[in-house]
């Protein structure tokens, strides 16, 4: 939009007038971009749900095919798995603290809680790797029976997701240190939050369906 003004010599000068609604359009576009990102990530999580649903169904079918080998009650150390479960639950809580700090605009506080979350995630992975090593060491590897094949596939797939989540988390810490809580980083933080809590929910299902029911049978 332009406005004309007449100067004493009769010359016309044109001034650009800022559209008062222009900022609103940009703001709306930003929200649309966020909505598109959120929708796309929800679709991704739905596909991940399908993957884990297939793996749970596979374990439900093959989980009692021991091939004259050890059963869950013979192999699973429930106290150790309970500790591992709390590691992931605590990481979900600390991620919530990181989100609270991001809402306050506190970059250093957000980074601190993200690093604590990563530490709990690494502890979870360390215990899971130890469990896998111990099972293979006692001759209960994935080749031993259909039960163990389905177990290693289900639990291992979840462990890979946690590994990728930690890599994503550490990458985000680097981005926050470089650029702060800009819109793009806030969007990434929100997507990672959904992903991390999703992994927490899946693990609760794994603990209940695989470990707890396996030991109590």
Long-range contacts (C-beta under 8 A, 24 or more apart in sequence): 30-183, 34-183, 34-187, 37-187, 37-191, 38-190, 38-191, 41-191, 41-194, 41-195, 42-194, 45-194, 45-195, 45-198, 48-161, 48-198, 51-157, 52-154, 52-157, 52-158, 52-202, 52-205, 55-150, 55-153, 55-154, 55-157, 56-154, 56-205, 56-209, 58-150, 58-153, 58-154, 59-150, 59-151, 59-154, 59-209, 59-210, 60-209, 61-150, 62-146, 62-147, 62-149, 62-150, 63-147, 63-150, 63-151, 63-210, 63-214, 64-147, 65-145, 65-146, 65-147, 66-145, 66-147, 67-144, 67-145, 67-146, 67-147, 69-140, 69-144, 69-145, 69-147, 69-148, 70-140, 70-144, 71-147, 71-214, 71-217, 72-147, 72-210, 72-211, 72-214, 72-215, 72-217, 73-214, 73-215, 73-217, 75-135, 75-138, 75-140, 76-211, 76-214, 76-215, 77-131, 78-211, 78-212, 78-215, 80-127, 80-131, 81-131, 81-207, 81-211, 83-127, 84-124, 84-127, 84-128, 84-131, 85-203, 85-204, 85-207, 87-120, 87-121, 87-123, 87-124, 87-127, 88-120, 88-121, 88-124, 88-162, 88-199, 88-200, 88-203, 89-200, 90-120, 91-117, 91-120, 91-121, 91-124, 91-196, 91-200, 92-196, 92-197, 92-200, 94-120, 95-193, 95-196, 95-197, 98-189, 99-189, 99-190, 99-193, 102-181, 102-186, 102-189, 105-181, 107-176, 107-177, 107-180, 107-181, 110-176, 110-181, 110-189, 111-173, 111-176, 111-177, 114-169, 114-172, 114-173, 114-176, 115-173, 117-169, 117-196, 118-166, 118-169, 118-170, 118-173, 121-162, 121-165, 121-166, 121-169, 122-166, 124-162, 125-159, 125-162, 125-163, 125-166, 128-155, 128-159, 129-159, 132-156, 151-210, 154-206, 154-210, 155-206, 155-210, 158-199, 158-202, 158-203, 158-206, 161-199, 161-202, 162-199, 165-192, 165-195, 165-196, 165-199, 168-192, 168-195, 169-196
